Amino acid sequence: MRFSAATAADRLLPEKFSLRLRPLAERVDALLTASNPQAGAQRSSLAAFSVRIVSAAIALIAQIILARWMGGFEYGIYVLVWITAIIIGNLSCLGFHTTIIRYVPEYFERNLLDDVRGILWTGRVFGILASTFVALVGALGVYLLHDRMENYYILPFYLGLISVPMIALGDMLDGTARSRSWVLTALTPTYIVRPLLSLLFMVAAVLAGFAPTAVTALAAAILATYVTTLGQLAVVKGSLAQIIPAGARSLRLREWFAVSVPIFLVEGFFFLLINVDVLMVGHFMDPDHVAVYFATTKILALAHFVYFAVKAGVAQRYSQLLHGGDHERFASFVQDSVKWTFWPTLVLGIVLLLLGEPLLSLFGASFTEGYPLLFVLIIGVIARASVGPTESLLNMSGNQNVCAALYAVALCINVALNILLIPHLGLTGAAIATAAAMAFEASSLSLTVYRRLGIPMFIFAPAAKLFRPKEQS
């Protein structure tokens, strides 16, 4: 028998209370059982949000333990190297993991199983080969430039590059799972299993007598990454085997990569945009300051993950509704996704401003230096949340070229402001640069959605009366 919140309320609560709760219970039932795209996307976003909550708790605890054990200097080295490895692994996919999300729903809708098999096989093979090549080039770069690097970064960077192929494959598997709305399969390995295993392997290493250094932490992260990604590969392949019979593969490489490259630029610029501030702080300042800044951004991520949760839940629905032809329904769904993003982010942002200082003190007494940065960085987070997952909508509607250009401009603004402000204002300069770039990103993407698709994608904009598709690039 299917669970019903309304029935449970009637049975378990006095009549007075059950009558008051019935509207809410009926909404819960509609969310859990309805088959329309809004309910499906809400379930996906709720699942993604739940994963992010658990992930944020695990990540926060893990980072606090690492910072306490390692101290600010070693922790800062680890942070900078690991972020660099994740960026390289993600960029090595050349956007193909998002191309999978765009095409697989369409292929299933049209029963083109040969194309499904082809694009999924291509994604896995390309991800491994491209990322391995990039990692080898990176290792060569470290070798050639070692005289210009601080000695304490050389070995950690070599270690970080070892994890790049599995990070890239994990992104491909994430895209594959998200293309079928398997949100838990997509997000749980990267956001829960991997950080949890990294922490457990680090604890085991310290108990075995290894010093709690950046090298030890990176070794634990490498092992966790390989175990997690290979496990996810087995799960995804098993799930796909149940819905896709064995057969021929159709390869449309030119078509796929023609779409993939602009998406790569979009996601590459976006990924750099959300991480470049840490990299710039690492360039201008010592590892201790990197540690403080990164800890501050980890606190802020508790609010920012709402955006990523909604994005994970709606991208596949955008593609499905867009190809379904119901323009009014599509426009309404897009505007709903903005609401799901903005209001939870605003609430969490206020809570974090109230609790930020005691949370930062958990990392160590010196980390409270980052508390004032929260008030600057939250402006950018709220600005991005106010327009919802605009980037996903532009990618799914064929406007990835203009989206890439806008992210490139935002990234240039961020880097330029970091170069200008960090030498004079330190960490505050990095925070101002990031918030300003995020505000530009949000406003420019929202304006582009309105001009290209006729949808006012902003939390305080009036509802669109009619979906008016504009000329796409």
N, C-alpha and C positions, 0 to 999 in steps of 0.2 A: 504493500500500500504506500502511495506517495505521501510524503510529509506535507502537512498543511498547518501553517502558523495560525490561521484563523480557527481551525478546529481545535488545535492544542490550547489556544487561549480560552475557548468556550468550555473545554473540559477541566482545565486546571485553575482557572481564575473565577472569582465571584462574578456574577452577572454584571454588576455595576462597572467593574474594571474591564471585563472582556468587551463590553459595548464601546467603551472609550478607546480601547486598543484595536478594535476591529479594522478601522481604516488603514492603520499602519500594518496590521497583520495581512490584510488583503494585498497591500502593495508588496510585501515580502513574498507572498505566494505568487504574485504576478511575475516578480523578478526571477523566482526559482523555476517556474513552469512555463512561462510564455515562450513562444517560438519566434517572435518577431526579432528583427535585427537589433533594435534598441535593447531588449531584454538580454539577448545573447551577448551583446557587447558589454552590457553592464555586468553580467556574470563573469565575463572574461576580465574586465577591469577590476572587479571585486577580487577575483582570484589573484590577479597580478598585484593588486594593492596588499592583499594578505601576505603574499610571498615577500613583498618589499618590506612590510612591517617586521616580519621575522628576520629577514635579511639585515635590516637596519640594526636590530637588536644584536644579532650575532656579530656584525661588522663592528659595531660600537664597542662591544665587550672585547672582541679580538684586538682592536686597535688600542684600547686602553691597556690591555695586558702587555702587548708588544711595546708600547711606549714606556710603561713602567719597568719592564725587564731590560729593554735595550738602551734607554736613555734617549734624549732628544737627538743627539748627533747620529748614532747608528740608525735610529728610527727614521730620521730624515733621509738618510741614504737609501734605506729600503723603500720608502715611499716613492722617491723620485724614480728609482729604477723600475719598480713594479708598475707604476703608472705609464712609464715609457713603453714597457713590454706590452701592456694592454692596448695602448694606442697603436703600436706597430702591428700587433696581431689583428686588430679590427680593420685597420687600413689595408692589410694584405688581402682581404676579401674583395677589394675593389667594388664594394657595394652589391656583390652578387647575392649575399644573404637577404637583402631587401628585395632584390629582383625576384627571388623565389616567392616572397610574400605576395608580390604583385601578380605573378603569372599563375601560380598553382591554383588559386580559387577559380580563375577564369578557365583553366584547362579542365578542372573537375566539372565545372558548370557545363562545358561543351563536350564532356566525356572524351577528352583527348589524352588518354592514358599513356600513349607512347611519348607524348611531350612531357607529361608529369615525370615519367621515369627518366627521361633525358635530362631535364633541368635539375632534378635532385642528384643524379649521378654526377653531373658536371660540377655542381656546387661543392660536393665533397672532395672530388679529385682536384679541382682547381684550388680549393682552399688550402689543401695540404701542400701542393707543389709550389704555389705562389708564396705562401708564408715561409716555407723552408728556404726558398731562394732569397727572400728578403732578410731572413735571419742570418744567413751566411754573409750577405752583403753588409749587414750591420756589424757582424763580428769582425769582418775585414776593416770596416771603418774604425772600430775601436782600436784595432791593432795599429792602423796607420796614424791615428790621432792620439795615441796613448801619451805622447810627450806633452800634449796640450791639455790633458785631463788631470784632475787631482788623482793621486794614486789610490785613494780609498774608493774611487768609483769604478776602477778598471775591472776587477774580478766580479763585482756585483753585476755589471752590465753584461759581461760574458754569460753569467748564469741566467740573467733575465731573458736573454735571447733564446735560450733553450726551450722556454715555455711558449714561444710565439706560435709554432705550428698548431699546438693543441688549443690555444686561445682562438686562432682563426677557425679551426674545425668546429669548436664550440659555438662560434657565432653562426656558422652555416647550419648547424643542427638547431640552433635557436630559431633561425628564420624558417627552417622546414617545419618545426613544431607550430610556430605562430601562424603559418600559412593554413594550417588545419584547425586553428583555434585551440590547440593543446597548450594552454597557457602554463600550466604547472610543469609539463614536460619541458617547455621552453625555458622557463625562468629558474626553477628550483635548482638545477645543477650549478648554474653560474652564481646565483645570489644566495644560496643556502649551503649546498653541499660543498662547493669549493672553499669558501671562507672557513667553514666549520672544520673541514679536513686540514686546511692550512694551519689552523690554530692547534688542532690535536697533534699534528706532526711536529709542530714547533714545541709543544709541551713535552712530547716524547723525546725530542732531541735534547732539550735542556735537562730533562731527568736522566738522560743517558750520559750527561757530562759535557755536552757541547756548549760553548759560550753563546749567550743570547745576542748575537751580532746580526748585522744585515745579511751576511753570507748565509748564516744558519736559517734565517727567516726566508730567504729566497729559495734555498734548497727545499724547505718545507712547502713553499708555494708551488714550486715546479712539480714535486711529487703529487700534490693535491690536484693540480691542473690536469696531469696525465690520467690519474685515476678517475676523476670526475668526467672528463670528456669521453674517454673510452667507454665508461658506463653509460653515458647519455647516448652514444652512438648505438650501443646494443639495444637500448630501449626504443629509440626512434626507428631503427630498422625493423624491430619486431612489430611495432605499431603499424608501420607502413605496409608490411607484408600482409596484414589482415584486410587492408582495403584496396591494395593495388596488386593484381595478379602479375606473375612473371610474364615478361614479354619483351618486345623490341623497344629500343630507345630511339627517339627522334631528337636530333640535335639541331637547334636553331641558334648556333653560337653567335652569328653576326647580329641577329635580332636581340638576343639576350644581353650581349655585351654593349650594344648600342644604347640600351637602357641602363645597364649596370654602371657604365662609366660616369654619366651625369649623377646618378644616385651616389656613387662613390665620392664624388666631389661634394655633394650635399652632406652626406654623413661624415665624410672625412673632415670637412670644415667644422661641422657641428661638434664632432668628437674632440677636435683640437680646441674648439671654442670653450668647451666645458672643462678642459684640463690644462690649457695653455698657461693659466695663471700660476699653477703649481710649478710648471716647467720654467717659467720666467723667474719666479722667486728662487728656484734652484740655480738659475744662471747668475743672478745678481747677488744672492745672499747665501749664507752658510747652511748646512743641513739642519741646524737647530731651528732656524727660522722657517725652513721648509716644513719641519715637523709641526710647528705651531700653526702655520697656515693650513696645512692639510687636515689637522685635527679640527679646525674651525669649519672647514668645508664638509667634513664628515658629520658634524652636528647639523649643519644646514641641510645635508642630504635627507634628513628625516622629513623635511617639508618637500624637498625637490622630487622625492620618489613618487609623489602623486602624479606628477606630469608623466613620468616614465610608465607608471602603471596604466594610466588611461591610454597612452600611446600604444602600449603592448596589446590592449584590448580592442582598439578601434581600427587599426591599420587594415586588417583583413576585411573588416566590415565596410570600410570606405571603398575598397576595391570591389567588393561584392555588390553594394548598392549602386555604385557608379555604373557598373556594367549591366545592372538590372533595369535601368531606364526610368525609374520612378524618381524624377528630379525633385518633386516637392518633399518626398519622404527623405531623400538624401540630404537636402538642405536642413530639414528639421533635425535629423540625426547629428549632423555636423555641429549645429548650435548646442545641442544637448551635451556633446562631448566637451565643449568649452566649460559648461556649468560643472560637469563632473570634475574638471581639472581645477577650476579657480577656487571654489568655496572651501574644499578640504585643505588646499594649500594655504589659503589665508588663515584659517584656524590654526593649523599646525605651525605656521610662521609666527603667530602671536605667542603661542605656547613656548616655542623655542627661544624667543627673545626674553621671556620671563625666566626660563630655566637654563639658558645658555652658559652662564658663568659657573654654576655648580657642576654642570655636565663637563665643561672643559677642565675643571679642577681635578676630575677623575683621572685625566691623562698625566697630571703632575702640576705642581704649583706654578711653574713657568708658563703653562699653556693657557692660563687665564688672560694672558696678553692678547689673545685673539678675540676676546669677547666683543670689544667695540666693532670689530670687523663684521660681526653678524648683522648689525644695524644697517650697514652699507650693502652687503651682499644680498640681504633679503629683498631689497628693492628690485634687483634683477630677477630673482626667483618669482616674485609676485607678478612682474611684468610679463614674464614668459607664460605663467599660468593663466593670465587674463585673456590670452588668445588661443589657448588649447594647443593640441598637436597639429599646428598648421603645416609643419614640415611633412608629416605623414600624408596629409590631404594633398599637398602639392605633388608629392612623389607618386601617389596612387592615381592622380588625374593627368599625368603626363607633363606636369610643369616643373620637372626636376631641374631643368637647365637654369631657369630664373632663380629657383630656390638655391642652387649651388652658388650662383653669382652673389646673392644676398648674404649667404653665409661667409663667402670669401671676404666681402666688405666688412662684415662684423668681426671676422678674425683679424683682419688688418687693423681695424680700430682698436681691438683688444691689445694686440702686440704693440702697436704704436704708443698707446696710452701706458702700457706697462713699462716700456723703455723710457718714456718721459717721466713717469711718476714714481716708480720704485726707487731710483737713486735719491730722490728728494723726500718721499713720504714713507718709504719702506713698505711694510705689509698693507698699510692703509691705501697706498697708491695702487697696489695690485687689486685690492677689493674695489676701489673706485673704477678702475679700468674694466674689470669684469662686469660690474653692475651696468655701466654705461653701454658696453657692447651688447649685453643681454637685452637692454631696453630698446636699443636700435634694432636688434634681431626681431623682437616681438612686433614692434610697430611696422617694420617693413614687410614682414611675412603676412601680417594681417591685412595690410593694404593690398598686397599682391593677390591674396585669396579673393578679396572683394572685386578687384579689377578683372581677374581672370575668370572667376566662377560666379560672381554676383552674390556671394554669401558674406554678410557682415560678421566675420569671425572675431568678435570681441565681446567680453562678458557684459558690457553695458550698452552694446549696440542694439537697436530695435530688431525684432525678428524679421527675417527675410520673408517677404510675401510670395516671391517667386524665384525659383532657381533659374538664373540666366547664364548659361555657359558662354564664356568669352573665348576668343581665339587663343589657342595654346601655342607655346613655342615648340 
